[in-house]
């Protein structure tokens, strides 16, 4: 029996327990660097004693130094769940991005790999990373850990995605996720009475114009053949309808697949915010609170994983890229990296919902799809 067949058979053996673990993880989501209960559930299920990394993170490894590192994310999101699942969270957080599935699948793959540890094609390591969804980045924290300092031959991960077809995986080479910045915009004016706007400098009006103007930036400053996106997702100002406040704030995300385009976006956002605020008699500042590079898949590793996909029962999705961002992009500093995207579109029992939606709920069978993808990426990495 080949190592591929043996690992897949052992993964299948582990799936019932992993599916049950997924439900337990889904019920107790926690925000970044607070994943105490989540990490405890993972540690209890691992076949070896893990090492604590990056605060709440866990590292389990065997078979020798370096090898292939497989990553999954511990954290949930601050979104009240509306799935109606019997194992739904009731703590104001939820696993709305599939991290519960990624975690349970990686536990299954780790247990399977451990059972064939004397016959593995490459040393195996699993890292359960904190704080993928929020700042500060858990991936950056991992880079500072002595346990990972020597690096790895390959670093891989798998992520569910509802836009790709069920039964397929996206393993494109090159930039597959965008460089991503989070920006806090503060506009300062002069407060006053709503009946006497001429005696004030209205930061709300200025910010409203800033928001409208920023949404023209991508279409007029970035090459239309390049993928980029800018969204203002949060606005905050004032205490009453008849009071002009002295300050208004907004938070935005700006993203581009090309790092050079991302640099242009940062510069244009700052200059646009300052100029529009000044035109309204206000001042403004922009602070970038989080920054991630593009997620770039190693070309050879992508080819090897695509070649293995049919062997693990998966098709290769048509070429696909996204302006989504993931701090996995930082982990290419540990070795050649690959993020494989696992399709959910038209999966049996899946209601079509985007990532980060309060009703996003992958079906139980997604654990198997992710585990097989993680196994394929590990096996591909062992051949690099």
C-alpha positions, -999 to 999 in steps of 0.1 A, spaced: 0 0 0 14 34 -9 19 62 16 -10 81 0 -34 52 3 -23 44 38 -26 80 50 -61 84 34 -73 51 49 -62 62 84 -77 97 79 -111 81 70 -108 60 103 -105 93 122 -134 112 106 -162 101 130 -143 114 160 -132 145 141 -168 153 130 -179 151 167 -149 173 177 -160 199 151 -194 202 168 -177 207 202 -154 233 188 -182 251 170 -201 255 202 -173 274 221 -158 300 197 -134 324 211 -116 356 198 -80 359 190 -55 351 218 -84 340 240 -89 306 226 -84 288 259 -113 263 257 -107 257 220 -70 249 225 -79 226 254 -103 206 232 -76 203 205 -49 193 230 -71 165 245 -76 150 210 -40 151 198 -19 119 198 11 136 213 17 163 239 17 196 221 40 225 228 24 259 236 33 286 210 22 322 205 1 322 237 -28 300 231 -14 282 201 -3 245 199 24 228 180 25 190 176 53 174 156 70 140 151 92 122 126 122 146 127 132 182 122 118 205 95 95 185 73 60 198 64 40 222 87 2 221 84 -16 250 99 -52 256 111 -68 285 129 -81 285 165 -102 317 166 -138 326 159 -154 359 151 -175 384 172 -207 376 153 -238 363 170 -247 330 154 -279 325 135 -275 291 120 -300 273 142 -277 243 145 -281 222 176 -244 228 184 -246 266 177 -227 290 199 -246 312 223 -217 334 235 -219 362 209 -191 347 188 -192 321 161 -170 301 137 -183 319 106 -152 312 85 -148 275 88 -120 274 114 -138 248 134 -138 225 104 -101 232 96 -92 224 132 -111 191 134 -98 180 101 -62 188 111 -66 167 143 -78 138 121 -48 142 98 -24 145 127 -38 114 144 -36 95 111 0 106 104 10 96 139 -3 61 135 20 57 105 48 78 119 75 52 111 65 52 74 58 89 68 74 103 37 84 135 56 84 147 92 50 160 102 41 191 122 7 206 129 3 241 142 -30 254 157 -26 291 153 -43 318 174 -57 351 161 -61 348 124 -91 371 122 -78 401 143 -48 422 151 -22 414 163 -16 385 139 -12 351 153 10 341 123 34 369 131 35 357 167 44 322 155 74 336 136 88 348 169 87 313 185 120 294 190 101 262 183 96 273 147 128 293 142 146 266 122 118 267 96 103 239 75 107 224 41 71 233 33 42 251 50 6 243 39 -30 251 49 -65 245 37 -95 269 38 -131 263 30 -147 286 4 -184 288 -7 -176 302 -42 -157 271 -53 -176 239 -64 -181 211 -39 -156 183 -45 -130 206 -59 -99 225 -45 -83 257 -57 -45 254 -58 -34 282 -81 2 292 -81 12 328 -74 -8 354 -56 -42 339 -45 -52 362 -17 -46 400 -16 -23 421 4 -45 436 31 -45 467 52 -69 479 79 -71 517 83 -86 538 110 -97 573 98 -102 601 123 -117 635 111 -115 664 136 -136 695 132 -154 720 154 -185 709 172 -217 730 176 -255 732 174 -272 716 145 -292 748 140 -261 768 135 -239 747 112 -221 778 99 -205 782 133 -190 747 133 -167 726 111 -187 694 106 -166 663 107 -196 641 99 -202 658 66 -164 657 59 -163 620 67 -194 613 46 -175 628 16 -144 609 25 -163 576 24 -179 584 -10 -146 596 -25 -126 566 -12 -149 542 -30 -138 558 -63 -101 552 -57 -98 517 -70 -116 524 -102 -95 555 -110 -60 548 -95 -55 511 -100 -50 493 -134 -85 479 -142 -69 445 -152 -55 442 -116 -77 429 -87 -82 454 -59 -109 464 -34 -116 491 -8 -144 490 17 -154 513 45 -171 489 70 -176 510 101 -185 546 109 -188 562 143 -198 598 152 -219 619 175 -243 616 204 -275 633 192 -292 643 160 -290 680 169 -254 682 179 -225 685 155 -197 665 171 -161 675 172 -149 642 158 -159 614 134 -142 581 128 -143 553 102 -126 520 96 -117 507 62 -100 477 45 -79 481 14 -67 451 -6 -48 443 -38 -33 411 -53 -2 431 -64 19 445 -36 28 476 -57 -9 484 -61 -13 481 -24 14 507 -18 -5 530 -42 -38 524 -23 -22 533 10 -7 566 -4 -40 575 -21 -61 568 9 -40 591 31 -39 620 6 -76 617 -2 -87 617 34 -65 647 43 -76 667 12 -113 661 16 -113 669 53 -93 701 46 -119 711 20 -145 710 48 -125 730 73 -114 699 92 -82 679 97 -78 642 94 -54 614 102 -51 578 89 -35 550 109 -29 516 94 -36 491 122 -30 459 104 -10 450 73 -6 417 55 13 408 23 -2 390 -6 -6 352 0 16 337 -27 14 300 -35 47 282 -44 44 272 -81 59 237 -77 40 229 -46 7 240 -63 15 217 -92 23 187 -70 -9 192 -50 -30 195 -81 -15 163 -94 -24 145 -62 -60 159 -60 -76 131 -81 -59 105 -59 -76 119 -28 -110 121 -45 -110 158 -54 -111 178 -87 -89 208 -93 -111 240 -96 -107 264 -125 -82 292 -120 -94 313 -91 -81 342 -70 -96 364 -43 -91 398 -27 -96 380 6 -67 382 30 -51 357 54 -22 361 78 -10 327 65 8 349 40 34 357 67 43 320 71 61 318 37 91 331 58 92 296 73 94 278 39 77 274 5 39 279 12 6 268 -2 -30 277 7 -55 253 -8 -91 264 -10 -118 237 -5 -151 242 -24 -185 243 -6 -207 255 -35 -237 231 -38 -223 208 -10 -252 186 3 -268 203 33 -250 236 28 -271 268 26 -254 292 3 -239 318 26 -207 339 23 -178 337 48 -184 358 79 -222 355 76 -242 347 107 -258 317 90 -225 303 75 -225 266 84 -205 240 65 -220 205 65 -204 176 85 -189 162 52 -167 193 50 -145 179 76 -136 150 53 -130 174 23 -107 196 43 -88 167 59 -82 151 25 -70 184 12 -46 189 41 -34 153 36 -28 160 -2 -9 192 6 13 174 32 20 146 7 28 171 -20 51 189 3 69 157 11 78 155 -26 90 190 -31 
